Structure formats: structure tokens, C-alpha cells
Amino acid sequence: MLHDRPGWKIEGCNGSSFNNVSAKYGAGNGFTISGLQDGSDPFSGACFIRNLHAEENAGHGVEIVDAGTVYDDKITIDGGWLEANLGDGVSIALNSCGVRNMRILGGGTAGTAGIRIKANAD
């Protein structure tokens, strides 16, 4: 039973912390996380997310996007449950971020991954 709305979009969060957040049955990703470029001033994508839950979303459980900002590689996810999302469990497009203590269960279509790293290492 998918909703017609996407999940969380966390953008330019400047050192914020999110605890025990959930996204279920969304029309897109459960969570999309990125920095925000506003004119010439880069805003940090730095955030800490603890104990997230993403289940049965139409996209990835979590997508970490490279927004091209100076500081958007300070994203850390510690602990979570990802299940039956149609895309990857976690899709990472940054050179540096932290993801640990995740429980990722299947559900995606052929070619999906528990964790997919699309960025090149520094």
C-alpha cells in the first residue's frame, strides 16, 4: 500500500541529529539526505541519524546524495532497519560518510544491493 508522497528529505541540516525516525510505504525513497548549495554559501550536509526505519518504499531505503557542497560528506547513520524497499537498502553517492549497525532485509528487484557505493574513494 504505497502512499503518493515521498519519505523524508533531509537537506542542508547543519549539524542536526535525528533519532528514531521512520518512513514506510512512500512513493519514493524512504530517506534522501544531502547538503544544500545556496548561492555561494555551502550549507553543511552534516547530520547524525540514529535508529532509522525504512520499509516498503518505492525507491531506496536511504539515498545519500552528493549535492556538491564543501561539507556534505559528514553524514553518519548509526543503527537502523531497512526492509522490502524496492531500490537499494542504502545508496551512497559521497566519497565519505558513515553507515554502521544496519539490518538490511531483501525486497528489491533484481540488481538491487543492500549497500551500493556509487562514489569514488578519495
C-alpha positions in Angstrom: 0.0 0.0 0.0 2.2 2.9 -1.3 1.3 6.5 -0.4 1.5 9.2 -3.1 4.1 11.1 -1.0 7.9 10.6 -0.7 9.6 9.9 2.5 12.0 12.2 4.4 14.1 14.7 2.6 16.9 15.9 4.8 18.8 18.8 3.2 21.3 21.3 4.5 20.8 20.2 8.0 23.9 21.9 9.6 24.9 19.5 12.3 21.4 18.3 13.2 20.6 15.0 14.9 17.6 12.8 14.2 16.7 9.8 16.4 14.1 7.0 15.9 12.7 8.2 12.6 10.6 6.1 10.3 9.4 6.1 6.6 7.0 3.4 5.3 5.1 2.9 2.1 6.5 6.1 0.4 6.2 6.8 -3.3 10.0 7.4 -3.5 13.0 6.9 -1.2 12.4 6.4 2.5 15.1 9.0 3.2 17.0 11.3 0.9 19.9 13.1 2.6 22.1 15.8 1.1 23.8 19.1 1.7 22.4 22.3 0.2 24.1 24.8 -2.0 22.6 28.3 -1.7 24.3 30.7 -4.0 28.0 30.9 -3.0 27.4 29.7 0.6 27.6 26.0 1.1 25.5 24.7 4.0 26.7 21.6 5.7 25.0 18.3 5.0 26.4 17.2 8.3 23.9 15.2 10.3 23.7 12.3 12.6 20.9 9.8 12.3 20.4 7.1 14.9 17.9 4.3 14.6 16.1 4.9 11.4 13.5 2.6 9.9 12.6 2.4 6.2 10.2 -0.2 5.0 8.3 -0.9 1.7 9.2 2.3 0.0 9.1 2.6 -3.8 12.7 3.7 -4.0 15.8 3.2 -1.9 15.6 2.8 1.9 18.2 5.6 2.2 19.8 7.6 -0.6 22.8 9.8 0.4 23.2 12.3 -2.4 26.3 14.3 -3.4 25.0 17.8 -3.5 28.4 19.2 -4.5 28.8 21.2 -1.3 32.1 21.6 0.6 30.8 19.9 3.8 28.1 17.4 2.7 30.3 14.4 3.4 29.7 14.5 7.2 26.6 12.3 7.2 26.5 9.4 9.7 23.8 6.8 10.1 24.1 4.6 13.2 21.6 1.8 13.5 18.6 1.1 11.5 16.2 -1.4 10.0 15.7 -1.4 6.2 13.2 -3.9 4.8 11.4 -4.6 1.5 12.3 -1.3 -0.2 12.2 -1.6 -4.0 15.6 0.0 -4.5 18.9 -0.5 -2.7 18.9 -0.6 1.1 21.4 2.2 1.2 22.6 4.0 -1.9 25.7 6.2 -1.3 27.0 8.8 -3.8 29.5 10.5 -1.5 33.2 9.9 -1.1 33.0 10.0 2.7 30.1 9.2 5.1 29.5 6.7 7.9 26.9 3.9 7.9 27.1 1.2 10.6 24.9 -1.2 12.6 22.2 -1.6 9.9 19.9 -4.6 9.5 19.0 -4.8 5.8 16.5 -7.3 4.5 15.5 -8.1 0.9 12.6 -6.9 -1.1 14.2 -5.0 -4.0 14.0 -6.0 -7.7 16.9 -7.8 -9.5 20.1 -5.8 -9.5 19.5 -4.0 -6.1 22.0 -4.2 -3.3 22.0 -4.0 0.5 24.5 -1.2 0.3 25.6 0.4 -3.0 28.5 2.8 -3.1 28.5 4.9 -6.2 31.2 7.3 -5.3 35.0 7.0 -5.8 37.2 6.8 -2.8 39.3 9.9 -2.0 
